[in-house]
Amino acid sequence: MHVHGLYMYMGIHVPYTLVLNFYQFKQKSVWLISRYHPVPMEARKAANATNLQARLAAFMFLLESGRLDKVPLDYCSSAEEITKAMDTAVIKMEGGSDHDLLSLDQTFHDE
């Protein structure tokens, strides 16, 4: 299925010449190549898989360490706990150490 057929399938009525002109105008652009060319797309898929693994590892750390057990989802009464859990997730996703988490705990105790 070519692009025009895809638009028709989605219910969007775009003239074929408009789609063709857009593609011909943008076919050498960095954005289009990085988004749809097979070689950069494979690299992007690999990077996405790595990022997904980092997010999963951070979530599993939070889950296994019990840091999510004490976080109610009522924002009005537990904004500090939610913020601390989110900060912990960011630290772990960015490759932070347990020392970084201790400094986070001290920051919240000081406030």
Biopython code that builds the backbone (N, CA, C, O; Angstrom):
import numpy as np
from Bio.PDB.StructureBuilder import StructureBuilder

atoms = [
    (1, "MET", "N", (0.851, -1.175, 0.000)),
    (1, "MET", "CA", (0.000, 0.000, 0.000)),
    (1, "MET", "C", (0.897, 1.239, 0.000)),
    (1, "MET", "O", (1.764, 1.373, 0.864)),
    (2, "HIS", "N", (0.703, 2.116, -0.930)),
    (2, "HIS", "CA", (1.490, 3.342, -0.985)),
    (2, "HIS", "C", (0.868, 4.398, -0.066)),
    (2, "HIS", "O", (-0.206, 4.181, 0.495)),
    (3, "VAL", "N", (1.534, 5.519, 0.081)),
    (3, "VAL", "CA", (1.134, 6.541, 1.041)),
    (3, "VAL", "C", (-0.281, 7.039, 0.777)),
    (3, "VAL", "O", (-1.066, 7.203, 1.710)),
    (4, "HIS", "N", (-0.607, 7.278, -0.480)),
    (4, "HIS", "CA", (-1.938, 7.778, -0.799)),
    (4, "HIS", "C", (-3.000, 6.773, -0.380)),
    (4, "HIS", "O", (-4.045, 7.148, 0.152)),
    (5, "GLY", "N", (-2.731, 5.494, -0.622)),
    (5, "GLY", "CA", (-3.670, 4.453, -0.201)),
    (5, "GLY", "C", (-3.817, 4.416, 1.308)),
    (5, "GLY", "O", (-4.907, 4.152, 1.817)),
    (6, "LEU", "N", (-2.744, 4.676, 2.027)),
    (6, "LEU", "CA", (-2.795, 4.706, 3.491)),
    (6, "LEU", "C", (-3.682, 5.846, 3.971)),
    (6, "LEU", "O", (-4.488, 5.671, 4.885)),
    (7, "TYR", "N", (-3.533, 7.018, 3.351)),
    (7, "TYR", "CA", (-4.394, 8.139, 3.729)),
    (7, "TYR", "C", (-5.854, 7.826, 3.436)),
    (7, "TYR", "O", (-6.731, 8.153, 4.235)),
    (8, "MET", "N", (-6.120, 7.201, 2.308)),
    (8, "MET", "CA", (-7.492, 6.847, 1.963)),
    (8, "MET", "C", (-8.033, 5.814, 2.951)),
    (8, "MET", "O", (-9.202, 5.874, 3.334)),
    (9, "TYR", "N", (-7.185, 4.862, 3.368)),
    (9, "TYR", "CA", (-7.584, 3.845, 4.334)),
    (9, "TYR", "C", (-7.950, 4.493, 5.669)),
    (9, "TYR", "O", (-8.896, 4.065, 6.330)),
    (10, "MET", "N", (-7.206, 5.515, 6.062)),
    (10, "MET", "CA", (-7.461, 6.199, 7.324)),
    (10, "MET", "C", (-8.635, 7.172, 7.215)),
    (10, "MET", "O", (-9.019, 7.779, 8.215)),
    (11, "GLY", "N", (-9.198, 7.328, 6.051)),
    (11, "GLY", "CA", (-10.340, 8.218, 5.882)),
    (11, "GLY", "C", (-9.954, 9.664, 5.647)),
    (11, "GLY", "O", (-10.803, 10.553, 5.714)),
    (12, "ILE", "N", (-8.691, 9.906, 5.373)),
    (12, "ILE", "CA", (-8.227, 11.269, 5.107)),
    (12, "ILE", "C", (-8.130, 11.424, 3.599)),
    (12, "ILE", "O", (-7.414, 10.668, 2.943)),
    (13, "HIS", "N", (-8.827, 12.374, 3.058)),
    (13, "HIS", "CA", (-8.849, 12.564, 1.612)),
    (13, "HIS", "C", (-7.817, 13.620, 1.237)),
    (13, "HIS", "O", (-8.070, 14.820, 1.345)),
    (14, "VAL", "N", (-6.659, 13.158, 0.798)),
    (14, "VAL", "CA", (-5.567, 14.033, 0.396)),
    (14, "VAL", "C", (-5.285, 13.746, -1.074)),
    (14, "VAL", "O", (-5.118, 12.585, -1.447)),
    (15, "PRO", "N", (-5.230, 14.759, -1.904)),
    (15, "PRO", "CA", (-4.928, 14.514, -3.325)),
    (15, "PRO", "C", (-3.575, 13.827, -3.483)),
    (15, "PRO", "O", (-2.610, 14.178, -2.804)),
    (16, "TYR", "N", (-3.513, 12.869, -4.363)),
    (16, "TYR", "CA", (-2.293, 12.096, -4.590)),
    (16, "TYR", "C", (-1.134, 12.991, -4.969)),
    (16, "TYR", "O", (-0.010, 12.774, -4.516)),
    (17, "THR", "N", (-1.389, 13.996, -5.793)),
    (17, "THR", "CA", (-0.304, 14.878, -6.229)),
    (17, "THR", "C", (0.285, 15.663, -5.059)),
    (17, "THR", "O", (1.478, 15.967, -5.052)),
    (18, "LEU", "N", (-0.541, 15.989, -4.078)),
    (18, "LEU", "CA", (-0.043, 16.701, -2.902)),
    (18, "LEU", "C", (0.918, 15.818, -2.107)),
    (18, "LEU", "O", (1.968, 16.280, -1.659)),
    (19, "VAL", "N", (0.562, 14.568, -1.937)),
    (19, "VAL", "CA", (1.428, 13.630, -1.216)),
    (19, "VAL", "C", (2.711, 13.399, -1.994)),
    (19, "VAL", "O", (3.793, 13.384, -1.407)),
    (20, "LEU", "N", (2.610, 13.219, -3.294)),
    (20, "LEU", "CA", (3.779, 12.986, -4.129)),
    (20, "LEU", "C", (4.698, 14.199, -4.128)),
    (20, "LEU", "O", (5.915, 14.048, -4.024)),
    (21, "ASN", "N", (4.143, 15.385, -4.241)),
    (21, "ASN", "CA", (4.961, 16.603, -4.216)),
    (21, "ASN", "C", (5.667, 16.772, -2.875)),
    (21, "ASN", "O", (6.836, 17.156, -2.830)),
    (22, "PHE", "N", (4.966, 16.488, -1.791)),
    (22, "PHE", "CA", (5.583, 16.583, -0.470)),
    (22, "PHE", "C", (6.752, 15.613, -0.356)),
    (22, "PHE", "O", (7.826, 15.983, 0.117)),
    (23, "TYR", "N", (6.543, 14.375, -0.788)),
    (23, "TYR", "CA", (7.614, 13.386, -0.701)),
    (23, "TYR", "C", (8.810, 13.801, -1.549)),
    (23, "TYR", "O", (9.947, 13.736, -1.082)),
    (24, "GLN", "N", (8.574, 14.223, -2.775)),
    (24, "GLN", "CA", (9.676, 14.613, -3.648)),
    (24, "GLN", "C", (10.439, 15.813, -3.083)),
    (24, "GLN", "O", (11.658, 15.900, -3.228)),
    (25, "PHE", "N", (9.728, 16.727, -2.447)),
    (25, "PHE", "CA", (10.373, 17.894, -1.862)),
    (25, "PHE", "C", (11.197, 17.525, -0.632)),
    (25, "PHE", "O", (12.268, 18.088, -0.409)),
    (26, "LYS", "N", (10.698, 16.576, 0.168)),
    (26, "LYS", "CA", (11.337, 16.239, 1.439)),
    (26, "LYS", "C", (12.195, 14.988, 1.404)),
    (26, "LYS", "O", (12.751, 14.626, 2.441)),
    (27, "GLN", "N", (12.337, 14.300, 0.271)),
    (27, "GLN", "CA", (12.985, 12.995, 0.252)),
    (27, "GLN", "C", (14.450, 13.024, 0.679)),
    (27, "GLN", "O", (14.974, 11.997, 1.110)),
    (28, "LYS", "N", (15.105, 14.132, 0.577)),
    (28, "LYS", "CA", (16.512, 14.238, 0.993)),
    (28, "LYS", "C", (16.670, 14.863, 2.378)),
    (28, "LYS", "O", (17.794, 15.044, 2.847)),
    (29, "SER", "N", (15.577, 15.190, 3.029)),
    (29, "SER", "CA", (15.681, 15.857, 4.326)),
    (29, "SER", "C", (16.156, 14.878, 5.401)),
    (29, "SER", "O", (15.858, 13.685, 5.350)),
    (30, "VAL", "N", (16.886, 15.396, 6.352)),
    (30, "VAL", "CA", (17.423, 14.582, 7.438)),
    (30, "VAL", "C", (16.290, 13.964, 8.244)),
    (30, "VAL", "O", (16.380, 12.806, 8.652)),
    (31, "TRP", "N", (15.234, 14.719, 8.476)),
    (31, "TRP", "CA", (14.114, 14.209, 9.261)),
    (31, "TRP", "C", (13.487, 12.982, 8.607)),
    (31, "TRP", "O", (13.249, 11.975, 9.275)),
    (32, "LEU", "N", (13.219, 13.061, 7.304)),
    (32, "LEU", "CA", (12.572, 11.949, 6.606)),
    (32, "LEU", "C", (13.484, 10.733, 6.550)),
    (32, "LEU", "O", (13.031, 9.605, 6.741)),
    (33, "ILE", "N", (14.755, 10.957, 6.292)),
    (33, "ILE", "CA", (15.699, 9.843, 6.220)),
    (33, "ILE", "C", (15.844, 9.178, 7.586)),
    (33, "ILE", "O", (15.818, 7.951, 7.685)),
    (34, "SER", "N", (15.995, 9.978, 8.632)),
    (34, "SER", "CA", (16.163, 9.383, 9.958)),
    (34, "SER", "C", (14.901, 8.678, 10.430)),
    (34, "SER", "O", (14.970, 7.746, 11.233)),
    (35, "ARG", "N", (13.771, 9.109, 9.946)),
    (35, "ARG", "CA", (12.498, 8.540, 10.382)),
    (35, "ARG", "C", (12.112, 7.284, 9.605)),
    (35, "ARG", "O", (11.561, 6.351, 10.189)),
    (36, "TYR", "N", (12.388, 7.239, 8.308)),
    (36, "TYR", "CA", (11.853, 6.171, 7.478)),
    (36, "TYR", "C", (12.890, 5.349, 6.710)),
    (36, "TYR", "O", (12.541, 4.296, 6.178)),
    (37, "HIS", "N", (14.141, 5.783, 6.632)),
    (37, "HIS", "CA", (15.144, 4.989, 5.932)),
    (37, "HIS", "C", (15.479, 3.772, 6.786)),
    (37, "HIS", "O", (15.590, 3.896, 8.005)),
    (38, "PRO", "N", (15.644, 2.597, 6.174)),
    (38, "PRO", "CA", (15.837, 1.368, 6.960)),
    (38, "PRO", "C", (17.060, 1.370, 7.882)),
    (38, "PRO", "O", (16.988, 0.837, 8.989)),
    (39, "VAL", "N", (18.175, 1.957, 7.451)),
    (39, "VAL", "CA", (19.384, 1.898, 8.285)),
    (39, "VAL", "C", (19.243, 2.744, 9.550)),
    (39, "VAL", "O", (19.454, 2.214, 10.641)),
    (40, "PRO", "N", (18.894, 4.050, 9.460)),
    (40, "PRO", "CA", (18.710, 4.814, 10.702)),
    (40, "PRO", "C", (17.542, 4.293, 11.535)),
    (40, "PRO", "O", (17.553, 4.415, 12.760)),
    (41, "MET", "N", (16.546, 3.719, 10.890)),
    (41, "MET", "CA", (15.401, 3.202, 11.634)),
    (41, "MET", "C", (15.824, 2.045, 12.530)),
    (41, "MET", "O", (15.330, 1.922, 13.651)),
    (42, "GLU", "N", (16.732, 1.196, 12.054)),
    (42, "GLU", "CA", (17.230, 0.086, 12.883)),
    (42, "GLU", "C", (18.002, 0.623, 14.093)),
    (42, "GLU", "O", (17.878, 0.094, 15.197)),
    (43, "ALA", "N", (18.791, 1.667, 13.880)),
    (43, "ALA", "CA", (19.533, 2.267, 14.997)),
    (43, "ALA", "C", (18.571, 2.875, 16.009)),
    (43, "ALA", "O", (18.788, 2.767, 17.216)),
    (44, "ARG", "N", (17.501, 3.519, 15.520)),
    (44, "ARG", "CA", (16.518, 4.109, 16.417)),
    (44, "ARG", "C", (15.772, 3.027, 17.197)),
    (44, "ARG", "O", (15.482, 3.200, 18.380)),
    (45, "LYS", "N", (15.463, 1.911, 16.531)),
    (45, "LYS", "CA", (14.809, 0.804, 17.222)),
    (45, "LYS", "C", (15.698, 0.251, 18.327)),
    (45, "LYS", "O", (15.212, -0.070, 19.411)),
    (46, "ALA", "N", (16.993, 0.137, 18.061)),
    (46, "ALA", "CA", (17.926, -0.355, 19.073)),
    (46, "ALA", "C", (18.007, 0.614, 20.250)),
    (46, "ALA", "O", (18.031, 0.188, 21.405)),
    (47, "ALA", "N", (18.049, 1.922, 19.960)),
    (47, "ALA", "CA", (18.091, 2.918, 21.033)),
    (47, "ALA", "C", (16.805, 2.890, 21.845)),
    (47, "ALA", "O", (16.844, 3.012, 23.069)),
    (48, "ASN", "N", (15.665, 2.730, 21.179)),
    (48, "ASN", "CA", (14.390, 2.643, 21.889)),
    (48, "ASN", "C", (14.342, 1.412, 22.785)),
    (48, "ASN", "O", (13.823, 1.473, 23.900)),
    (49, "ALA", "N", (14.883, 0.290, 22.301)),
    (49, "ALA", "CA", (14.906, -0.929, 23.106)),
    (49, "ALA", "C", (15.782, -0.738, 24.337)),
    (49, "ALA", "O", (15.439, -1.205, 25.423)),
    (50, "THR", "N", (16.913, -0.053, 24.172)),
    (50, "THR", "CA", (17.792, 0.225, 25.312)),
    (50, "THR", "C", (17.094, 1.118, 26.332)),
    (50, "THR", "O", (17.170, 0.872, 27.535)),
    (51, "ASN", "N", (16.414, 2.151, 25.847)),
    (51, "ASN", "CA", (15.682, 3.047, 26.745)),
    (51, "ASN", "C", (14.557, 2.311, 27.458)),
    (51, "ASN", "O", (14.303, 2.555, 28.638)),
    (52, "LEU", "N", (13.887, 1.421, 26.756)),
    (52, "LEU", "CA", (12.815, 0.640, 27.366)),
    (52, "LEU", "C", (13.365, -0.248, 28.477)),
    (52, "LEU", "O", (12.747, -0.373, 29.534)),
    (53, "GLN", "N", (14.509, -0.858, 28.248)),
    (53, "GLN", "CA", (15.130, -1.692, 29.281)),
    (53, "GLN", "C", (15.511, -0.858, 30.504)),
    (53, "GLN", "O", (15.367, -1.317, 31.637)),
    (54, "ALA", "N", (15.996, 0.367, 30.278)),
    (54, "ALA", "CA", (16.354, 1.245, 31.401)),
    (54, "ALA", "C", (15.115, 1.624, 32.206)),
    (54, "ALA", "O", (15.159, 1.651, 33.436)),
    (55, "ARG", "N", (14.007, 1.919, 31.517)),
    (55, "ARG", "CA", (12.770, 2.254, 32.224)),
    (55, "ARG", "C", (12.240, 1.061, 32.998)),
    (55, "ARG", "O", (11.759, 1.208, 34.121)),
    (56, "LEU", "N", (12.328, -0.133, 32.395)),
    (56, "LEU", "CA", (11.880, -1.336, 33.087)),
    (56, "LEU", "C", (12.731, -1.604, 34.320)),
    (56, "LEU", "O", (12.199, -1.952, 35.375)),
    (57, "ALA", "N", (14.041, -1.448, 34.202)),
    (57, "ALA", "CA", (14.931, -1.666, 35.345)),
    (57, "ALA", "C", (14.628, -0.672, 36.460)),
    (57, "ALA", "O", (14.637, -1.038, 37.635)),
    (58, "ALA", "N", (14.360, 0.585, 36.102)),
    (58, "ALA", "CA", (14.030, 1.586, 37.117)),
    (58, "ALA", "C", (12.712, 1.247, 37.802)),
    (58, "ALA", "O", (12.601, 1.357, 39.023)),
    (59, "PHE", "N", (11.720, 0.840, 37.032)),
    (59, "PHE", "CA", (10.431, 0.472, 37.619)),
    (59, "PHE", "C", (10.570, -0.752, 38.518)),
    (59, "PHE", "O", (10.005, -0.791, 39.611)),
    (60, "MET", "N", (11.320, -1.748, 38.059)),
    (60, "MET", "CA", (11.498, -2.957, 38.872)),
    (60, "MET", "C", (12.244, -2.624, 40.163)),
    (60, "MET", "O", (11.942, -3.197, 41.209)),
    (61, "PHE", "N", (13.208, -1.714, 40.107)),
    (61, "PHE", "CA", (13.897, -1.291, 41.322)),
    (61, "PHE", "C", (12.917, -0.658, 42.295)),
    (61, "PHE", "O", (12.917, -0.978, 43.484)),
    (62, "LEU", "N", (12.078, 0.245, 41.785)),
    (62, "LEU", "CA", (11.092, 0.894, 42.652)),
    (62, "LEU", "C", (10.122, -0.119, 43.238)),
    (62, "LEU", "O", (9.763, -0.031, 44.412)),
    (63, "LEU", "N", (9.702, -1.068, 42.436)),
    (63, "LEU", "CA", (8.744, -2.065, 42.881)),
    (63, "LEU", "C", (9.359, -3.001, 43.917)),
    (63, "LEU", "O", (8.756, -3.263, 44.958)),
    (64, "GLU", "N", (10.556, -3.503, 43.632)),
    (64, "GLU", "CA", (11.199, -4.462, 44.525)),
    (64, "GLU", "C", (11.708, -3.833, 45.816)),
    (64, "GLU", "O", (11.764, -4.497, 46.851)),
    (65, "SER", "N", (12.078, -2.556, 45.762)),
    (65, "SER", "CA", (12.586, -1.912, 46.973)),
    (65, "SER", "C", (11.456, -1.417, 47.869)),
    (65, "SER", "O", (11.704, -0.949, 48.981)),
    (66, "GLY", "N", (10.225, -1.516, 47.397)),
    (66, "GLY", "CA", (9.086, -1.097, 48.205)),
    (66, "GLY", "C", (8.832, 0.391, 48.201)),
    (66, "GLY", "O", (8.021, 0.889, 48.982)),
    (67, "ARG", "N", (9.516, 1.107, 47.329)),
    (67, "ARG", "CA", (9.329, 2.563, 47.301)),
    (67, "ARG", "C", (7.976, 2.966, 46.731)),
    (67, "ARG", "O", (7.523, 4.087, 46.965)),
    (68, "LEU", "N", (7.327, 2.086, 45.994)),
    (68, "LEU", "CA", (6.009, 2.393, 45.457)),
    (68, "LEU", "C", (4.891, 1.998, 46.415)),
    (68, "LEU", "O", (3.753, 2.440, 46.261)),
    (69, "ASP", "N", (5.215, 1.167, 47.402)),
    (69, "ASP", "CA", (4.187, 0.701, 48.338)),
    (69, "ASP", "C", (3.613, 1.833, 49.177)),
    (69, "ASP", "O", (2.437, 1.814, 49.541)),
    (70, "LYS", "N", (4.441, 2.809, 49.478)),
    (70, "LYS", "CA", (4.002, 3.897, 50.353)),
    (70, "LYS", "C", (3.587, 5.151, 49.592)),
    (70, "LYS", "O", (3.548, 6.242, 50.161)),
    (71, "VAL", "N", (3.276, 4.998, 48.299)),
    (71, "VAL", "CA", (2.891, 6.151, 47.483)),
    (71, "VAL", "C", (1.417, 6.022, 47.103)),
    (71, "VAL", "O", (1.078, 5.306, 46.160)),
    (72, "PRO", "N", (0.535, 6.719, 47.838)),
    (72, "PRO", "CA", (-0.868, 6.729, 47.426)),
    (72, "PRO", "C", (-1.039, 7.616, 46.197)),
    (72, "PRO", "O", (-0.219, 8.499, 45.944)),
    (73, "LEU", "N", (-2.080, 7.385, 45.451)),
    (73, "LEU", "CA", (-2.277, 8.129, 44.214)),
    (73, "LEU", "C", (-3.116, 9.387, 44.377)),
    (73, "LEU", "O", (-3.470, 10.027, 43.386)),
    (74, "ASP", "N", (-3.434, 9.744, 45.598)),
    (74, "ASP", "CA", (-4.165, 10.978, 45.866)),
    (74, "ASP", "C", (-3.156, 12.115, 45.934)),
    (74, "ASP", "O", (-2.448, 12.260, 46.930)),
    (75, "TYR", "N", (-3.088, 12.919, 44.882)),
    (75, "TYR", "CA", (-2.049, 13.942, 44.783)),
    (75, "TYR", "C", (-2.168, 15.002, 45.863)),
    (75, "TYR", "O", (-1.155, 15.509, 46.343)),
    (76, "CYS", "N", (-3.374, 15.342, 46.247)),
    (76, "CYS", "CA", (-3.555, 16.436, 47.208)),
    (76, "CYS", "C", (-2.892, 16.131, 48.546)),
    (76, "CYS", "O", (-2.301, 17.016, 49.165)),
    (77, "SER", "N", (-2.988, 14.894, 48.988)),
    (77, "SER", "CA", (-2.452, 14.579, 50.307)),
    (77, "SER", "C", (-1.057, 13.961, 50.254)),
    (77, "SER", "O", (-0.413, 13.827, 51.294)),
    (78, "SER", "N", (-0.581, 13.586, 49.088)),
    (78, "SER", "CA", (0.707, 12.886, 49.037)),
    (78, "SER", "C", (1.597, 13.392, 47.912)),
    (78, "SER", "O", (2.277, 12.596, 47.264)),
    (79, "ALA", "N", (1.607, 14.656, 47.676)),
    (79, "ALA", "CA", (2.415, 15.225, 46.592)),
    (79, "ALA", "C", (3.893, 14.969, 46.810)),
    (79, "ALA", "O", (4.621, 14.704, 45.853)),
    (80, "GLU", "N", (4.348, 15.042, 48.050)),
    (80, "GLU", "CA", (5.774, 14.841, 48.329)),
    (80, "GLU", "C", (6.199, 13.410, 48.021)),
    (80, "GLU", "O", (7.266, 13.195, 47.445)),
    (81, "GLU", "N", (5.370, 12.420, 48.401)),
    (81, "GLU", "CA", (5.717, 11.023, 48.138)),
    (81, "GLU", "C", (5.738, 10.723, 46.646)),
    (81, "GLU", "O", (6.607, 9.999, 46.162)),
    (82, "ILE", "N", (4.771, 11.285, 45.919)),
    (82, "ILE", "CA", (4.720, 11.070, 44.469)),
    (82, "ILE", "C", (5.933, 11.712, 43.805)),
    (82, "ILE", "O", (6.548, 11.111, 42.924)),
    (83, "THR", "N", (6.278, 12.920, 44.218)),
    (83, "THR", "CA", (7.435, 13.612, 43.657)),
    (83, "THR", "C", (8.712, 12.845, 43.942)),
    (83, "THR", "O", (9.575, 12.726, 43.072)),
    (84, "LYS", "N", (8.839, 12.325, 45.153)),
    (84, "LYS", "CA", (10.028, 11.553, 45.517)),
    (84, "LYS", "C", (10.121, 10.277, 44.687)),
    (84, "LYS", "O", (11.209, 9.918, 44.239)),
    (85, "ALA", "N", (9.006, 9.588, 44.475)),
    (85, "ALA", "CA", (9.013, 8.364, 43.662)),
    (85, "ALA", "C", (9.403, 8.677, 42.216)),
    (85, "ALA", "O", (10.164, 7.934, 41.597)),
    (86, "MET", "N", (8.876, 9.780, 41.687)),
    (86, "MET", "CA", (9.213, 10.151, 40.314)),
    (86, "MET", "C", (10.684, 10.560, 40.200)),
    (86, "MET", "O", (11.347, 10.216, 39.222)),
    (87, "ASP", "N", (11.195, 11.290, 41.190)),
    (87, "ASP", "CA", (12.609, 11.663, 41.183)),
    (87, "ASP", "C", (13.496, 10.429, 41.270)),
    (87, "ASP", "O", (14.534, 10.361, 40.611)),
    (88, "THR", "N", (13.093, 9.453, 42.079)),
    (88, "THR", "CA", (13.846, 8.212, 42.186)),
    (88, "THR", "C", (13.874, 7.486, 40.848)),
    (88, "THR", "O", (14.914, 6.967, 40.444)),
    (89, "ALA", "N", (12.735, 7.446, 40.159)),
    (89, "ALA", "CA", (12.678, 6.796, 38.852)),
    (89, "ALA", "C", (13.609, 7.480, 37.857)),
    (89, "ALA", "O", (14.301, 6.809, 37.091)),
    (90, "VAL", "N", (13.630, 8.805, 37.865)),
    (90, "VAL", "CA", (14.503, 9.543, 36.942)),
    (90, "VAL", "C", (15.963, 9.265, 37.261)),
    (90, "VAL", "O", (16.764, 9.052, 36.350)),
    (91, "ILE", "N", (16.318, 9.263, 38.531)),
    (91, "ILE", "CA", (17.704, 8.990, 38.923)),
    (91, "ILE", "C", (18.130, 7.613, 38.449)),
    (91, "ILE", "O", (19.227, 7.454, 37.914)),
    (92, "LYS", "N", (17.272, 6.612, 38.639)),
    (92, "LYS", "CA", (17.627, 5.254, 38.228)),
    (92, "LYS", "C", (17.683, 5.119, 36.709)),
    (92, "LYS", "O", (18.534, 4.398, 36.189)),
    (93, "MET", "N", (16.794, 5.800, 35.991)),
    (93, "MET", "CA", (16.812, 5.714, 34.524)),
    (93, "MET", "C", (18.036, 6.392, 33.934)),
    (93, "MET", "O", (18.514, 6.009, 32.866)),
    (94, "GLU", "N", (18.540, 7.397, 34.631)),
    (94, "GLU", "CA", (19.731, 8.096, 34.150)),
    (94, "GLU", "C", (21.017, 7.433, 34.623)),
    (94, "GLU", "O", (22.107, 7.958, 34.396)),
    (95, "GLY", "N", (20.895, 6.273, 35.285)),
    (95, "GLY", "CA", (22.081, 5.545, 35.713)),
    (95, "GLY", "C", (22.624, 5.981, 37.052)),
    (95, "GLY", "O", (23.801, 5.768, 37.341)),
    (96, "GLY", "N", (21.790, 6.589, 37.874)),
    (96, "GLY", "CA", (22.232, 7.052, 39.186)),
    (96, "GLY", "C", (22.524, 5.891, 40.134)),
    (96, "GLY", "O", (22.058, 4.769, 39.931)),
    (97, "SER", "N", (23.295, 6.182, 41.162)),
    (97, "SER", "CA", (23.704, 5.152, 42.122)),
    (97, "SER", "C", (22.854, 5.243, 43.391)),
    (97, "SER", "O", (22.006, 6.124, 43.533)),
    (98, "ASP", "N", (23.108, 4.308, 44.304)),
    (98, "ASP", "CA", (22.419, 4.338, 45.589)),
    (98, "ASP", "C", (22.809, 5.576, 46.390)),
    (98, "ASP", "O", (22.014, 6.079, 47.184)),
    (99, "HIS", "N", (24.027, 6.065, 46.184)),
    (99, "HIS", "CA", (24.461, 7.300, 46.848)),
    (99, "HIS", "C", (23.594, 8.481, 46.398)),
    (99, "HIS", "O", (23.246, 9.344, 47.205)),
    (100, "ASP", "N", (23.254, 8.514, 45.126)),
    (100, "ASP", "CA", (22.373, 9.567, 44.620)),
    (100, "ASP", "C", (20.997, 9.482, 45.270)),
    (100, "ASP", "O", (20.383, 10.507, 45.564)),
    (101, "LEU", "N", (20.514, 8.268, 45.493)),
    (101, "LEU", "CA", (19.215, 8.098, 46.144)),
    (101, "LEU", "C", (19.264, 8.541, 47.598)),
    (101, "LEU", "O", (18.286, 9.077, 48.118)),
    (102, "LEU", "N", (20.413, 8.316, 48.266)),
    (102, "LEU", "CA", (20.557, 8.782, 49.643)),
    (102, "LEU", "C", (20.524, 10.305, 49.705)),
    (102, "LEU", "O", (19.923, 10.883, 50.611)),
    (103, "SER", "N", (21.172, 10.952, 48.736)),
    (103, "SER", "CA", (21.140, 12.422, 48.723)),
    (103, "SER", "C", (19.732, 12.922, 48.427)),
    (103, "SER", "O", (19.343, 13.989, 48.901)),
    (104, "LEU", "N", (18.961, 12.161, 47.646)),
    (104, "LEU", "CA", (17.566, 12.520, 47.409)),
    (104, "LEU", "C", (16.764, 12.411, 48.705)),
    (104, "LEU", "O", (15.949, 13.282, 49.006)),
    (105, "ASP", "N", (16.992, 11.352, 49.464)),
    (105, "ASP", "CA", (16.310, 11.192, 50.754)),
    (105, "ASP", "C", (16.648, 12.346, 51.689)),
    (105, "ASP", "O", (15.768, 12.873, 52.370)),
    (106, "GLN", "N", (17.920, 12.739, 51.725)),
    (106, "GLN", "CA", (18.326, 13.840, 52.594)),
    (106, "GLN", "C", (17.685, 15.147, 52.153)),
    (106, "GLN", "O", (17.326, 15.974, 52.992)),
    (107, "THR", "N", (17.537, 15.344, 50.854)),
    (107, "THR", "CA", (16.903, 16.559, 50.338)),
    (107, "THR", "C", (15.462, 16.656, 50.822)),
    (107, "THR", "O", (15.009, 17.728, 51.224)),
    (108, "PHE", "N", (14.740, 15.532, 50.783)),
    (108, "PHE", "CA", (13.349, 15.554, 51.202)),
    (108, "PHE", "C", (13.211, 15.663, 52.715)),
    (108, "PHE", "O", (12.221, 16.209, 53.203)),
    (109, "HIS", "N", (14.192, 15.149, 53.471)),
    (109, "HIS", "CA", (14.150, 15.279, 54.921)),
    (109, "HIS", "C", (14.476, 16.693, 55.361)),
    (109, "HIS", "O", (13.959, 17.164, 56.373)),
    (110, "ASP", "N", (15.334, 17.378, 54.605)),
    (110, "ASP", "CA", (15.724, 18.754, 54.947)),
    (110, "ASP", "C", (14.585, 19.741, 54.720)),
    (110, "ASP", "O", (14.506, 20.765, 55.398)),
    (111, "GLU", "N", (13.717, 19.443, 53.785)),
    (111, "GLU", "CA", (12.629, 20.383, 53.449)),
    (111, "GLU", "C", (11.533, 20.361, 54.440)),
    (111, "GLU", "O", (10.555, 21.093, 54.295)),
]
sb = StructureBuilder()
sb.init_structure("model")
sb.init_model(0)
sb.init_chain("A")
sb.init_seg("    ")
for serial, (resi, resn, name, xyz) in enumerate(atoms, 1):
    if name == "N":
        sb.init_residue(resn, " ", resi, " ")
    sb.init_atom(name, np.array(xyz, "f"), 0.0, 1.0, " ", f" {name:<3s}", serial, name[0])
structure = sb.get_structure()
